[in-house]
Amino acid sequence: MTPQVMDLRQPGRLDCGMLEAFPHLLRAHRIRRHWSQEQLGLQADVSPRHVSCLETGKASPSRDMVMRLSKVLDLELRERNTLLVSAGFAAAYPLTSLDGPAMAPVSRAIDLLMAQQEPYGAILIDRGWNVLRVNRGAQRLLSAFLDPQRIPAHVATNLVRATLCPEGLRPHIVNFAEIASIVRDRVERAHLAHPLDEARRGLLSELRADPELAKLPSVPPALTAPMAILHLRRGAVELRLFALLTTIGTPLDVTAQELTIESLFPADEPTERWFRQAP
């Protein structure tokens, strides 16, 4: 998957018919934080009355005001751009292709991290858990448990679907109820934090429509380890893994902020030997 490049324009108010969207978006983000208009006004150093006027459309925000509100509401860069455009301003943060020249330092760093993770697996995903890159360790792991002739493309290219779908790893996950509850909870938390994001909402809707996942308890089972262990078994191959997540610390680009590397580590000695014995 290659992210699209956003068409940025010069700062200033745009002549577009989206001004009416800003009040609704601002109110939705405030309610998501469980803040009153007084609390938002205090954080943004404006009067509650001005917040009320912004939410009713009686007042139009300046670009600086939109940026200030975005910051105190702790919006993702994609959400900040949307709020700016809804108020009639140009987006502030680029959405650059990972393969583009501007992202070359990030791309090199990702390749370096994924290479250093060998022989263990590493998977690069975006905010919707879509798989962008995998290293050799991850390729070997997935090929041991997934049949490329039987797994649909939309499952193979998304980490959540590949983990939970019947065509993916589900038949080979020994502790499926535990892992599925944890993965579902992670997707639900992402949706609650960003309820206007269609990618996260769509993925959560898929999970909720799965009858087997719907039977799982809302609270994940008690764990016997300090982290979730993915226990896989297929024939004579039995592995136990856990994941560490790596993100960019100071992103100024939408694509850069939404990248995550899931690094997979062996949770026991037999799993470590299996990876180290890779041809």
JOGIUR-V593678 format. One record per residue. N is the residue number from 1. NEAR is the number of other C-alpha atoms within 10 Angstrom. Layout:
BEGIN
n->N near->NEAR
n->N near->NEAR
END
This chain:
BEGIN
n->1 near->12
n->2 near->11
n->3 near->15
n->4 near->12
n->5 near->13
n->6 near->13
n->7 near->10
n->8 near->12
n->9 near->11
n->10 near->10
n->11 near->11
n->12 near->12
n->13 near->14
n->14 near->16
n->15 near->9
n->16 near->11
n->17 near->10
n->18 near->13
n->19 near->17
n->20 near->15
n->21 near->17
n->22 near->24
n->23 near->23
n->24 near->15
n->25 near->18
n->26 near->22
n->27 near->19
n->28 near->15
n->29 near->22
n->30 near->19
n->31 near->12
n->32 near->14
n->33 near->14
n->34 near->11
n->35 near->14
n->36 near->14
n->37 near->19
n->38 near->16
n->39 near->16
n->40 near->20
n->41 near->19
n->42 near->13
n->43 near->14
n->44 near->18
n->45 near->12
n->46 near->15
n->47 near->15
n->48 near->17
n->49 near->12
n->50 near->17
n->51 near->25
n->52 near->17
n->53 near->15
n->54 near->18
n->55 near->22
n->56 near->16
n->57 near->16
n->58 near->12
n->59 near->13
n->60 near->19
n->61 near->21
n->62 near->15
n->63 near->19
n->64 near->10
n->65 near->14
n->66 near->21
n->67 near->18
n->68 near->16
n->69 near->25
n->70 near->21
n->71 near->15
n->72 near->15
n->73 near->19
n->74 near->13
n->75 near->17
n->76 near->16
n->77 near->24
n->78 near->19
n->79 near->19
n->80 near->23
n->81 near->23
n->82 near->19
n->83 near->25
n->84 near->24
n->85 near->22
n->86 near->24
n->87 near->26
n->88 near->24
n->89 near->25
n->90 near->21
n->91 near->24
n->92 near->22
n->93 near->17
n->94 near->19
n->95 near->22
n->96 near->20
n->97 near->19
n->98 near->21
n->99 near->12
n->100 near->12
n->101 near->11
n->102 near->11
n->103 near->15
n->104 near->13
n->105 near->11
n->106 near->16
n->107 near->16
n->108 near->11
n->109 near->11
n->110 near->20
n->111 near->16
n->112 near->11
n->113 near->16
n->114 near->25
n->115 near->17
n->116 near->12
n->117 near->18
n->118 near->17
n->119 near->21
n->120 near->26
n->121 near->25
n->122 near->27
n->123 near->23
n->124 near->23
n->125 near->21
n->126 near->19
n->127 near->15
n->128 near->20
n->129 near->22
n->130 near->21
n->131 near->20
n->132 near->18
n->133 near->17
n->134 near->20
n->135 near->21
n->136 near->18
n->137 near->23
n->138 near->22
n->139 near->15
n->140 near->16
n->141 near->16
n->142 near->18
n->143 near->11
n->144 near->13
n->145 near->19
n->146 near->18
n->147 near->14
n->148 near->12
n->149 near->7
n->150 near->10
n->151 near->17
n->152 near->13
n->153 near->11
n->154 near->11
n->155 near->18
n->156 near->22
n->157 near->18
n->158 near->18
n->159 near->20
n->160 near->24
n->161 near->21
n->162 near->23
n->163 near->22
n->164 near->24
n->165 near->18
n->166 near->14
n->167 near->17
n->168 near->24
n->169 near->23
n->170 near->20
n->171 near->17
n->172 near->18
n->173 near->23
n->174 near->18
n->175 near->13
n->176 near->19
n->177 near->18
n->178 near->20
n->179 near->21
n->180 near->22
n->181 near->19
n->182 near->17
n->183 near->16
n->184 near->21
n->185 near->16
n->186 near->14
n->187 near->19
n->188 near->20
n->189 near->14
n->190 near->17
n->191 near->19
n->192 near->15
n->193 near->16
n->194 near->18
n->195 near->16
n->196 near->14
n->197 near->16
n->198 near->12
n->199 near->15
n->200 near->21
n->201 near->18
n->202 near->13
n->203 near->19
n->204 near->20
n->205 near->11
n->206 near->11
n->207 near->21
n->208 near->15
n->209 near->10
n->210 near->12
n->211 near->9
n->212 near->12
n->213 near->18
n->214 near->12
n->215 near->10
n->216 near->15
n->217 near->11
n->218 near->11
n->219 near->10
n->220 near->16
n->221 near->13
n->222 near->7
n->223 near->10
n->224 near->8
n->225 near->7
n->226 near->6
n->227 near->12
n->228 near->16
n->229 near->20
n->230 near->21
n->231 near->17
n->232 near->19
n->233 near->17
n->234 near->15
n->235 near->8
n->236 near->6
n->237 near->12
n->238 near->15
n->239 near->23
n->240 near->21
n->241 near->20
n->242 near->15
n->243 near->18
n->244 near->12
n->245 near->12
n->246 near->14
n->247 near->15
n->248 near->14
n->249 near->8
n->250 near->8
n->251 near->14
n->252 near->14
n->253 near->16
n->254 near->22
n->255 near->23
n->256 near->23
n->257 near->19
n->258 near->18
n->259 near->23
n->260 near->21
n->261 near->23
n->262 near->20
n->263 near->24
n->264 near->23
n->265 near->20
n->266 near->20
n->267 near->18
n->268 near->11
n->269 near->10
n->270 near->14
n->271 near->18
n->272 near->17
n->273 near->11
n->274 near->16
n->275 near->20
n->276 near->13
n->277 near->9
n->278 near->11
n->279 near->5
END
